[in-house]
Amino acid sequence: MKKISVYFLTNKNNTVIYIGVTSDLLRRVYKHKTRKHKGFTYKYNCDKLVYFEVFQSIEEAIEREKQLKSGSRNKKEKLINDENPLWKDLLEGWVFNV
């Protein structure tokens, strides 16, 4: 069974928070890092994974994504700060370097 992830990306200055959902977190973040996506993350240089949650079903993940997107920036920052207070790229040096 695939795990579905809701994830936060930011840019190098942590000024933008992008929220997405995917069934393959590593592949998806790689696409963001290599700038294969020409949307929001490309425009705002969001390629740093700073937070993610894992779900068993796509329905749960999409519901959580909607909840997170509708929340304030402060709530998003609190989630990140609780798990990753330095806002480090959770994949830096671990899987690939781009």
C-alpha positions as CSV (number, residue, x, y, z in Angstrom):
1,M,0.0,0.0,0.0
2,K,1.3,3.4,-1.0
3,K,1.8,6.1,1.6
4,I,0.5,9.5,0.7
5,S,2.4,12.6,1.9
6,V,1.4,16.2,2.5
7,Y,4.5,18.3,2.3
8,F,5.8,21.9,2.7
9,L,8.4,23.4,0.5
10,T,10.0,26.8,1.0
11,N,12.7,28.9,-0.7
12,K,16.2,29.6,0.6
13,N,15.0,32.6,2.7
14,N,11.9,30.8,4.0
15,T,9.6,33.6,2.8
16,V,7.2,31.3,0.9
17,I,5.4,28.1,2.0
18,Y,4.1,25.8,-0.7
19,I,1.8,22.9,0.4
20,G,1.4,19.8,-1.9
21,V,0.3,16.2,-1.8
22,T,1.9,13.2,-3.4
23,S,2.1,9.4,-3.5
24,D,5.9,9.5,-4.0
25,L,7.5,12.2,-1.9
26,L,11.1,11.6,-3.0
27,R,10.2,11.7,-6.7
28,R,8.0,14.8,-6.3
29,V,10.6,16.8,-4.3
30,Y,13.2,15.8,-6.9
31,K,11.0,17.3,-9.6
32,H,10.8,20.5,-7.6
33,K,14.5,20.6,-7.0
34,T,15.4,20.0,-10.6
35,R,12.8,22.6,-11.6
36,K,10.8,20.3,-13.8
37,H,7.6,21.8,-12.5
38,K,6.9,25.2,-14.1
39,G,4.2,26.3,-11.6
40,F,4.2,28.1,-8.2
41,T,7.3,26.4,-6.9
42,Y,9.3,27.2,-10.0
43,K,8.2,30.9,-9.9
44,Y,9.1,31.3,-6.2
45,N,12.1,28.9,-6.1
46,C,10.6,26.6,-3.5
47,D,12.8,23.5,-3.4
48,K,13.5,23.0,0.3
49,L,11.5,20.3,2.0
50,V,10.9,21.5,5.6
51,Y,7.8,19.5,6.7
52,F,5.7,16.5,5.8
53,E,3.0,14.2,7.1
54,V,2.2,10.7,5.9
55,F,-1.3,9.2,5.4
56,Q,-2.8,5.8,4.5
57,S,-5.4,7.2,2.0
58,I,-5.5,9.9,-0.6
59,E,-8.8,11.1,0.9
60,E,-7.2,11.7,4.3
61,A,-4.2,13.5,2.7
62,I,-6.3,15.7,0.5
63,E,-8.5,16.7,3.5
64,R,-5.4,17.6,5.5
65,E,-3.9,19.5,2.6
66,K,-7.1,21.6,2.3
67,Q,-7.0,22.2,6.1
68,L,-3.4,23.3,6.0
69,K,-3.8,25.6,3.0
70,S,-6.8,27.3,4.7
71,G,-4.8,28.0,7.9
72,S,-2.7,31.0,8.7
73,R,1.0,31.4,8.0
74,N,1.5,31.4,11.8
75,K,-0.1,27.9,12.1
76,K,2.1,26.6,9.2
77,E,5.2,28.0,10.8
78,K,4.3,26.5,14.1
79,L,4.1,23.0,12.5
80,I,7.5,23.5,10.9
81,N,9.1,25.0,14.0
82,D,7.8,22.1,16.2
83,E,9.4,19.5,14.0
84,N,12.2,21.3,12.2
85,P,13.1,24.5,14.1
86,L,16.1,25.4,11.9
87,W,14.0,24.9,8.7
88,K,16.7,22.6,7.3
89,D,16.0,20.8,4.0
90,L,14.9,17.4,5.2
91,L,16.4,15.8,2.1
92,E,19.7,17.7,1.9
93,G,22.6,15.3,1.8
94,W,20.4,12.3,2.3
95,V,18.9,11.2,-1.0
96,F,20.3,13.5,-3.6
97,N,22.0,16.8,-4.0
98,V,20.9,19.1,-6.8
